[in-house]
Amino acid sequence: MKHLIGFWSLLILGLGSILPVQAQKTAPDVLPVRAFAIAAPAPDEVEQFVTFIDEELGPRNINVLILRVDYGYEYQSHPELRNGEILTKVQAKQMVAICKKHNIRIIPQINLLGHQSWHSNLGKLLEVYPEFDETPHIELPEKYEWPNQDGLYCKSYCPLHPEVHQVVFDLVDEICAVFEADAFHAGMDEVFYIGDDQCPRCGGRDKAKLFADEVWRIRNHLAKNDRTLWIWGDRLLDGKTTGLGMWEASMNNTHRAIDMIPKDVVIGDWHYERPDQTAVYFAMKGFRVLTCNWRKPEVSEKQVEDMYRFRASATKEMKPNFYGMMQTVWSGAGSFMEGFYENKPDREGGNETAWHTFRAMFDKVNELEGQNTLSNP
């Protein structure tokens, strides 16, 4: 009888390692980070956004809010960089207060290095400080098309310009202070212009080393105030070897920077069309990594299941690196909230929208964690 008991005990333990996460009879796993990333609201949207945080983010157990502020704030350090309708300090503190109520960390974002223009529109930094431009010889077209002979998607600032960091770090410090943040998101995705041959400072240099050095500069500056750096992970993946291509990964050799940057940087690993499992690669390299989705509910649900599976099968050393999930929104806060509250379909009448994905993702997260969540409309 003892032998039979021992056999069945071993069999049950063995099945536990192969059963789906939701079928195992152990205490539910809880993701360290359940994040939502979106553009900061326009000034006239702040009240509605505060309500959205209170009624939607909090009850869904979201614990990190990444706000893309960029130049849309009343900066005191560099008022010349204020752009368009700007948030006030009072409005920023309204968001801080509601997030504190729900134990949500706010992590502000300003795009550094890349994304200093958008198609035919120059970003505020290069508009005011054109000397920071990595590729001043490339002019923005009146009508933007892709592909184009210049390989232009978004401009970058020159990471070796001797004055650029003095300016951008002033903004970083100010925005982190007003949002009482213990971390900062620097973007750093889709950097196509780096180490340009015509740049008098960067030309001929190793693009991976240039990228890694910029990560180190930003990270070290943040560390002075005990803040953590978050970035997107696409430039650290080999686009050719993986077949992921130039958008979700690098085709200009910056991917080698993954072995040159500090391990305390948090990586947002985004894949929007397929649930590619590159989070495992980042985790094995020693980084905390979040899988990031956008507008496909089915893909998002699979990504959530994968993240729990990674954590369930990881060693105790690796498990903390599988840091969580992040819903990304690439529209304004106002248009997202409109689509969310009106339950708008996509252009084909389907559900491939950020707001449908938002519901599906966090419903799945809370289902796997055994927590109550808001139901779909």
N, C-alpha and C positions, 0 to 999 in steps of 0.2 A: 504493500500500500504506500509506504514512504517513497518507493521508487516512482509509483504512478503520480503521486502528488508532485514530486520533483519534476517529472516529465511535463506535466500540465503547467506548472509554474514557469518552466523554461519556454514552453510553447507560447504562453500568454505574453511573456516578456518579448519574445521574438516577434510576435505579431504586432506588438506596440510600436516597433521600430518601422513597420511598413504600412500601418494603417494611416489613412488621411488624418490631418491634424484634428478636424472636427469630430472624428470617430474615436479618438483616444480618450480614455477615462481619467485623464490627469487634470490637474488644475489648468485652466486656460492660460495660454501665454499672453502677455501684454506687451505690445510694441513700445519701446522707449519713446519714439517720436511718431506722432500722427499729425502731419503738417498740411497746411493749406497756403498756397502761394498765389498772390494776386497783385495787380497794380493798386497802389494806394488810391482811395476814392478822391474824386474831385471835391472841392470845398462844399458844394451844395449837395453832395452825396453822403457826407460824413454821418449825419443823423441816422439815415437809413442803414448805413454800414454798421454803425454801433448796434442797432437793433438786430441786424443779421448776425453779428457776433454773439449777441446775447441769446437769441432764439434758435440759431442754427449751428454755429460752431461749438458753443459751450455744451449743449445737450448731446452733441455727437462725440463728445470726449476728445475733440481736437486740442492739442496742447502746444502747437507752434503755429504762429501766423507770420509768414514772410511777406513783407510789404515792399513792392518795387516803388520806391520814392523817387529815385534819380534826382532830377533838378526841380521837382514840383513841391518845394518847401521854401519857407521864408528864411533862407540862410542868412545869418548875420555875418558869418566869416567871409563870405563871398556873395554879396547880394547881386553882383553882376551875372551870376550863374542861375538866378531864379528863372524858371521857364513856365510860361503860360499861367493857368490858374493854380495858385500855390496854396498849400496847407499852412495853417498858422500853428504856432506852438500850442495854443488853447485846444485846437482840434486834435492835434497829436495826443495831447494829454487825455482827451475824451476816450480815444482808442486804448490808451494805456490803462485807464481806469477800468473799462469793461473787460479787458483781457485779464487784469489782475483778479477780477471777480471770479473768472472761470479758470484761473491758473494756466493761462495761455501766455507763452513767451512770444514777444514780438521781436522779429529779426528784420531790420530794415535792409533794403538792397539799393545799391547804386552800381550800375554796370561799370566795371573797370576793365581796362585794356581794350577789349572789343566793344562792339555795339555803340560806337561813338557817332554813328549816323544811321539813317534808315532810308534805304532806297535813294530817293532824290532829296532827302532832307538831312541837313547837317545837325548833329547834336549840339547842345549848348556849350559843352566844354571846348570843342574845336571851333565853334563859331566865335567864341570870345578869345580863345587862345589858339589861333591857327598854327602857331609855331610848334604845338604839341603833336601835330598830325604826322603819323608814320608815313603816309603816302600823299604828300601835298601835290604831287604831279598828277594824281588821278582826280579828275573833276567829276562832280556829281551830275548826271544827265538830267535834262528836263523831263524826259520820259524814261523811267527805269524799266529795264527788261533783264530777265535772267534766262540763259547765260549771256554774258557780255565779254568783250575782248579784254577788259581790264580785270576780270574775275572779281568785280565789285559786288559785295553784298552789304557789308557794313564796314565803315572805317574803324581803325584802331588808333589809340594814342601811342606815341613812341615810349616804350618803357625805360629807355636810357636817356630821355631828355632830363637835364639836370634840375628842372623846376616843376615838372608835372606832379610829383608826389607831394610837394609842399601844398599845392592847391587841393588835390583830391583828398588828401588825408585830413585837411581842415574840414571838408564836408563830411567825411566818414565820422570823425570825432563828434561833430555837431549833431548829426542825425542819430548816432548811437546814444548820445546823452539825452536827447529829448524823448526818445522812445525807451529809455532806461534799459538798453539792450546789453545782454552778455555775449552776443554774437553778432556778426555782420555778414551779409551775403554780397559777394563781389561779382557775381555773374560769371564772367570769363568764359562764356560759351561762344561757339561759332567764330573763333578768332581766325579769320582767313589771312589778314594782313599782319605779319610779324616777321621781323628780320628781313625787311624788304631790301632788295639789292641796291636801290637808290637812296636808302636812308644813310646819311653820313655817320651815324652812330651804330646802327644795327646791321647794316649791310655785311653779308658774308659770315655772320655769326650763327652758331648752332641754335636753331629755332626752339628746340626742346629746352636748352639751357636758358634762353631768353624767357620762355614761359615759366620755367621753374623758378628762376630768380625773381620774377614779378610776384609769384605766389609767396615766396619767402619774404619779400619786402612788405607785402600787405599783412601777412600773418604776424611778422615780428612787430609791426606797428600796433596791431590790435592787442598783441600779448602784453604790451606795456600797461594796458588797462584791464588785463585778465579777460579779454574777449576772444572768442573763437571765430575762425574763418570758415565760411561755407562757400563752395563754388559748385558750378555744374561740372559734370565729369566727361563731357564728350571729347574735349581736347586731349584726354588721357587714354583714349582708346585708339587702336590702330584700324583705320577705316578700310584699308586694303585687305589685311589678313582676315579680319572679321567679316568682311563683306557689308559692313554697316554704312560705308560711304562717307561723304564729306560733311554731312550735316550732323548725324548722330555720333560721328567719330572724326578723327583727324586724317587728312591726306597730305599734310605738310610737315609730318615728322615730329609734331609736338608730343605725340603719345609717349615717347621715351621719358618725358618729364615725370611720369608716374613714379619712377625710381629715384627722383631727385628732390621731391617736395616733402615737407614734414608730415608725419603720420597723424597729427592732431587736426588736420584739415578735414572737414565733413564734406562728403561728396554727394551731390544730387545726380543720380544715374537715370537719365530720361530716355524712354523709348515709348513712342506714341502709337505706332502702327502695329507692332508685334511685341509680345512679352519676352524680349531677349533677356537672357539671364546673366548679364555682365556684372550684376551686383556681386556675384561670387568672386569674380576677378578682383574687384576692388577690396572686398573683405579679405581675400587671401594675401593682398598686398599690404594689409594692415590698417586699412581705412574704415571708419564708420561710414556706412553708405545707406542712402535712402533710394528706393525705387520710386520713380516719378512718372505720373501718367498725365493725360490731358482730356481727351474727348471721346474715347471708345470704351463704353461700359464693360463689354465682354473682355477686352484686353486688360482693363483695370482689375476686374475681379480675378483673372488668372494671375496677375502680378501680385495681388494681395495673398492669394493662396501660396504662390511661390515663396514670398517673404516668410510666411509662417513655416513653410516646409524647410526653408534654409535654416531657420532658427531651431526647429525641432531636431534636425539632423546634424547640427554643428557641434563641434567640440566646445568645451567651456571657454576656451581661449578665443574661439572664433565667434561665438554667439553674439557678444556685445557689438561686433562690427556690423551685423545685420540690424541696422538702427531703426528702420521703420519705413513708412510710406509717405509720399507727398503728392497731393493733388495740385497741379499747376493750371493756372487760368491765364490765357494770352489775349484777353480783351480787357477793356476797362471794367472797373468794379461796378459801375452803373449798368452797363449792358449785361453783365453776368447776373446781377440781382434781378433785372427785368426778365431775363430768360428763366431764371430759377423760379421766381414767384408766379410767372404766367405759364410755366411748364411748356415753353415753346419747343416745337420740334426743330430738327435741322432742316436744311434747305430741301432735302428730299423727303421730308415728312417723317424721318426716323428719329432715333434717340442719340445720335452721335454728336453730343454737345457736352461742354464742360459741366453744365449743371446736372444733366442726367448722370454723367460719370461721377460727379461729386456724391450724389445720393447713393449710387450703386457701390462705390468704393467704401464709403464709411459705414454703410449698412453691412457690407461683408466683413470689414474690420471688427465691428462691434458684435457681429454674429460669432466670429471665431474667438472673440474674447469673452463671450458669454455675458455681454452687457446689454442693457436696454438701449434702444436707439429710436430715432424718429422714423416713422413709417413713410413710404412713398405717398404722394398725393393721389 
